[in-house]
Amino acid sequence: MPPSIEKWNEGRTERWQQSLGAGSFFCIVPEPGVVIYGEVLGRRPQGVRRVMTYAQEFPEGDEDLIHVQATDLPLTRRQFELARELGWPGSQRMFQLVMSMQRVASA
């Protein structure tokens, strides 16, 4: 008997993705120059999360449902707030600045 879809997905999902819950932050980089920043609002079955996402193209935010496998990197609250302050940057240079806040915060 083949494994259930939940078990199959579980093996393809990183631990940090599985642990995304309300109040967690993440980003998605669908293509160069585009970064989508998100906050998890709630959990749904089978790895689905209710989220609010932001980007330069939609700075006011967009509520949606996504699967945790769609997320590329976890963010800290500070990184998320910095991205908001910078207008949801998509350029590689500005994205690197946002991501560098992890090293500064943990130093």
Buried (B, 14 or more C-beta within 10 A) or exposed (E): EEEEEEEEBEEEBEEEBEEBEEEBBBBBBEEEEBBBBBBBBEBEEEBBBBBEBBBBEEEEBEEBEBBBEBBEBBBBEBBBBBBBEBEBBBBEEBBEBBBEBBEEEEE
